[in-house]
Amino acid sequence: MVRAGLTPERLTRAGAELADEVGFDRVTVAALARRFDVKTASLYSHVKSSQDLKTRIALFALEELAERASDALAGRAGKDALIAFADAYRDYAREHPGRYDATRLRLDSETAAASAGVRHARMTRALLRAYHLEEPDQTHAVRMLGSVFHGYISLELAGGFSHTALDSQASWLWTLDSLDALLRRHGTP
């Protein structure tokens, strides 16, 4: 018998909350069943496996982050858009570390193509329009921004910058200033 009120959506949201509490890598159907005080088997009518649950959480987090990034970009261009976009990612990761990790889950091609990950790529390309980059530089820039944002955020969340007196925020702004200067240098007038 399926417990009333349990749906794939409710389980996905609860799984996302669990990821923020214990880490995305520790989210399983069994852990989620304990949260609802039900037998693990009762959740399998809603999710196929722990991998299915993790995929659902990843898709949920990608959509949630896309909404936040889209709101941050609205009406902005150039360096202002770059900073707003980067800050949206960083703030999301600080508020939802497990969900942020979920956005990095490797999805199969079909799932990825139907996910909000496509929106993230489009938004990145949209903010790069102000820099007038042509291909292949635009693709290089998309990859660079993703790598720098994710690398910085991951190191910061892991405490990698907590051992020096220099504030991490100052380094973040220096990094974004440097990215802006680099992108402007590579753009065509």
C-alpha positions as CSV (number, residue, x, y, z in Angstrom):
1,M,0.0,0.0,0.0
2,V,1.4,3.4,-1.0
3,R,1.5,5.9,1.9
4,A,-0.8,8.8,1.3
5,G,0.9,12.0,0.4
6,L,4.1,10.5,-1.0
7,T,4.7,11.5,-4.6
8,P,7.8,11.6,-6.8
9,E,7.8,15.4,-6.5
10,R,7.6,15.4,-2.7
11,L,10.3,12.7,-2.5
12,T,12.5,14.7,-4.8
13,R,12.1,17.9,-2.7
14,A,12.8,15.9,0.5
15,G,15.8,14.3,-1.2
16,A,17.1,17.8,-2.1
17,E,16.7,18.9,1.5
18,L,18.4,15.7,2.7
19,A,21.3,16.4,0.2
20,D,21.8,19.8,1.7
21,E,21.9,18.3,5.2
22,V,24.1,15.2,4.7
23,G,25.6,15.7,1.3
24,F,24.4,14.6,-2.1
25,D,26.6,11.5,-2.2
26,R,24.8,10.2,1.0
27,V,21.3,10.4,-0.5
28,T,19.7,7.0,-1.0
29,V,16.2,5.7,-1.1
30,A,16.8,4.0,2.2
31,A,17.9,7.3,3.8
32,L,14.8,9.0,2.4
33,A,12.5,6.2,3.7
34,R,13.9,6.8,7.2
35,R,13.1,10.5,6.9
36,F,9.4,9.6,6.2
37,D,9.4,6.7,8.7
38,V,8.4,4.2,6.0
39,K,9.8,1.0,4.6
40,T,12.3,1.5,1.8
41,A,10.2,-0.8,-0.5
42,S,7.2,1.6,-0.2
43,L,9.2,4.4,-2.0
44,Y,9.9,2.2,-5.1
45,S,6.4,2.9,-6.4
46,H,7.6,6.5,-6.7
47,V,11.3,6.2,-7.6
48,K,13.0,3.4,-9.4
49,S,16.3,3.5,-7.5
50,S,18.7,5.7,-5.6
51,Q,20.2,6.7,-9.0
52,D,16.7,7.7,-10.2
53,L,16.2,9.7,-7.0
54,K,19.6,11.4,-7.5
55,T,18.7,12.2,-11.2
56,R,15.4,13.7,-10.0
57,I,17.3,15.8,-7.4
58,A,19.8,17.0,-10.1
59,L,17.0,18.0,-12.5
60,F,15.2,19.8,-9.6
61,A,18.4,21.6,-8.6
62,L,19.3,22.6,-12.2
63,E,15.8,24.1,-12.6
64,E,16.0,25.9,-9.3
65,L,19.4,27.3,-10.1
66,A,18.4,28.3,-13.6
67,E,15.5,30.3,-12.2
68,R,17.8,32.1,-9.8
69,A,20.4,32.8,-12.5
70,S,17.8,34.0,-14.9
71,D,16.4,36.4,-12.3
72,A,19.9,37.7,-11.6
73,L,20.6,38.3,-15.3
74,A,17.4,40.2,-16.0
75,G,18.2,43.6,-17.4
76,R,22.0,43.3,-17.0
77,A,24.8,43.2,-19.5
78,G,28.6,43.0,-19.6
79,K,30.5,43.0,-16.4
80,D,27.3,43.6,-14.4
81,A,25.7,40.5,-15.9
82,L,28.9,38.4,-15.3
83,I,29.0,39.3,-11.6
84,A,25.3,38.8,-11.1
85,F,25.4,35.4,-12.9
86,A,28.5,34.3,-10.9
87,D,27.0,35.5,-7.6
88,A,23.8,33.6,-8.3
89,Y,25.8,30.3,-8.6
90,R,27.9,31.1,-5.5
91,D,25.0,32.1,-3.4
92,Y,23.0,29.0,-4.4
93,A,25.9,26.8,-3.6
94,R,26.3,28.4,-0.1
95,E,22.6,28.0,0.6
96,H,22.2,24.6,-0.9
97,P,25.5,22.7,-1.0
98,G,24.0,19.3,-1.6
99,R,21.7,20.6,-4.4
100,Y,24.7,22.4,-5.9
101,D,26.6,19.1,-5.9
102,A,23.6,17.5,-7.6
103,T,23.9,20.0,-10.5
104,R,27.2,18.3,-11.3
105,L,25.6,14.8,-11.7
106,R,26.5,13.3,-15.0
107,L,23.2,12.8,-16.9
108,D,22.7,10.7,-20.0
109,S,22.5,12.6,-23.2
110,E,18.7,12.5,-23.6
111,T,18.1,13.6,-20.0
112,A,20.7,16.3,-20.2
113,A,19.2,17.7,-23.4
114,A,15.8,18.0,-21.8
115,S,17.1,19.5,-18.5
116,A,17.6,23.1,-17.4
117,G,21.3,22.6,-18.1
118,V,20.5,23.8,-21.6
119,R,19.1,27.0,-20.1
120,H,22.4,27.5,-18.2
121,A,24.4,27.2,-21.4
122,R,22.0,29.7,-23.1
123,M,22.3,32.1,-20.3
124,T,26.0,31.9,-20.3
125,R,26.1,32.6,-24.0
126,A,23.6,35.4,-23.6
127,L,25.8,37.2,-21.0
128,L,28.8,36.7,-23.4
129,R,27.1,38.6,-26.2
130,A,28.3,41.9,-24.6
131,Y,31.9,40.7,-25.1
132,H,31.4,40.1,-28.9
133,L,33.1,36.7,-28.9
134,E,33.0,34.6,-32.1
135,E,33.3,30.9,-32.3
136,P,35.3,29.0,-31.1
137,D,36.2,31.7,-28.5
138,Q,32.6,31.8,-27.3
139,T,32.6,28.0,-26.5
140,H,36.0,28.4,-24.9
141,A,34.5,31.2,-22.7
142,V,31.5,29.2,-21.7
143,R,33.8,26.4,-20.6
144,M,36.1,28.7,-18.8
145,L,33.4,30.5,-16.9
146,G,31.9,27.2,-15.8
147,S,35.3,25.9,-14.7
148,V,36.3,29.0,-12.8
149,F,32.9,29.4,-11.0
150,H,32.7,25.8,-10.1
151,G,36.4,25.5,-9.1
152,Y,36.2,28.6,-6.9
153,I,32.9,27.7,-5.3
154,S,34.0,24.1,-4.6
155,L,37.3,25.2,-3.0
156,E,35.6,27.8,-1.0
157,L,32.9,25.4,0.3
158,A,35.6,22.9,1.2
159,G,37.3,25.5,3.4
160,G,40.2,25.9,1.0
161,F,40.4,29.7,1.5
162,S,39.9,29.8,5.2
163,H,43.5,29.6,6.1
164,T,44.6,33.0,5.0
165,A,43.8,36.5,6.3
166,L,42.6,37.7,2.9
167,D,38.9,37.6,2.7
168,S,37.5,35.2,0.1
169,Q,35.1,37.9,-1.2
170,A,38.0,40.1,-2.2
171,S,39.5,37.2,-4.2
172,W,36.1,36.4,-5.7
173,L,35.8,40.0,-6.9
174,W,39.4,40.0,-8.2
175,T,38.6,36.9,-10.1
176,L,35.5,38.3,-11.7
177,D,37.3,41.5,-12.6
178,S,40.1,39.4,-14.2
179,L,37.5,37.4,-16.2
180,D,35.8,40.5,-17.4
181,A,39.1,42.0,-18.6
182,L,40.1,38.7,-20.3
183,L,36.7,38.4,-22.1
184,R,36.9,42.1,-23.2
185,R,40.4,41.5,-24.6
186,H,39.3,38.5,-26.6
187,G,36.2,40.1,-28.0
188,T,35.9,41.8,-31.4
189,P,35.1,45.5,-31.4
